[in-house]
Amino acid sequence: MSEHRGVFIAFEGGDGAGKSTQVRLLAERLRARGHTLVLTRQPGGTALGQALRGLVLHGEPMTPRAEALLFAADKAQHVEELIRPALGDGKVVITDRYTDSSVAYQGAGRDLGADEVHSLQMWAVGGLVPDLTVIVDITAEEGRRRRGEVHDRLESEEDSFHEAVREHFHALAAAAPDRYLVVDGSADPERLADEVWQRVEPLLEEGGAA
């Protein structure tokens, strides 16, 4: 049973996977059924988060550890200021990226150690985990094709980096299938939205979300 009244859903996956599309489609379905939503993204979602987003994605080069700490700071502020209050009010919170992205990108991609980065992230968010994490899965090659010529600091990394990230997302899902859903990001978006809804609908009934 969740520690909160609302329902917390995170979308994860490689850059260009189509997470934003799935967030939008789920939000539309929830609103049509009268649910109160909070949509957010990480990094971002708060004033501090927006400033940190500029630093980690578009700022000067930084060390992998500095990068991991800035992402953790974003999530600490995000959870305290936005996510926990919304869940306490019984709302549905949907976030585009959460702690698993940091574990995959900095822990596996940057080779800092997944366990170490996971511990840092859990400390930052006070142990708050989503009720469901949807991983929209695509290959590194397909992600690069979809992104085209515009890349931020993380998107511009080599395909080997993005494949390491992808493999870690799969490992997370395999370890906790009751809390994860992996969908094929190359499939029709509407069909994927139906898959997601099949997992989300029971959570709404269990959690009593508004």
Secondary structure as UniProt FT lines:
FT   STRAND          7..13
FT   TURN            15..16
FT   HELIX           19..32
FT   TURN            33..34
FT   STRAND          37..41
FT   HELIX           47..58
FT   HELIX           64..78
FT   HELIX           79..83
FT   HELIX           84..88
FT   TURN            89..90
FT   STRAND          92..96
FT   HELIX           99..102
FT   HELIX           103..109
FT   HELIX           114..124
FT   TURN            125..127
FT   STRAND          132..137
FT   HELIX           140..147
FT   TURN            148..149
FT   TURN            153..156
FT   HELIX           159..175
FT   TURN            177..179
FT   STRAND          180..184
FT   TURN            185..186
FT   HELIX           189..207
//
